[in-house]
Amino acid sequence: MINSAVSGIVAVLVISALIYFLLKQKAKGNGKKRSYDPQQIDRSGETKASSGVNIELVQNKWREITAMQSSGPSGLKNALSEADKLLDYVMIQKGFVGDTMGDRLNSGGSAFSNLNAIWGAHKLRNQLAHEIEHDMVATQVKQAIADLGQGIKDLGVSL
């Protein structure tokens, strides 16, 4: 009887410790998952620039983004979100410093020919993602996507 009680207490403690460890790791950011993890792609021998940018991945994602734009308002919204993430991926691979895309834009903004437009596109993406009643104007979203694409080109990746 005492052995089963001790076993139960030990099991609860072990499970609690595991949950604590996992939550602690996630709070540190180690649990974050990047949308475009080059470690997942590298196995196939795809072309990578010396900076670590997987060129083929970026070009394939950009083709998907272009296709999304013709699938109505939700497709446009998704295309903007994906273009924003894709530029962030390229910035990370190029070594831009910062915890967020905004930080990375601040640290390396001189690399862009259209920094203000990129900021505008990033802010529009955030508004569409977080504000329930934000009115979406298709031409504005398409221009924001084009601005993010220009940002990728400014970093030396042809689309």
Summary of the structure (lengths in Angstrom):
residues: 159
radius of gyration: 20.9
end to end distance: 69.0
largest distance: 73.8
contacts: 428
relative contact order: 0.12
helix: 72%
strand: 1%
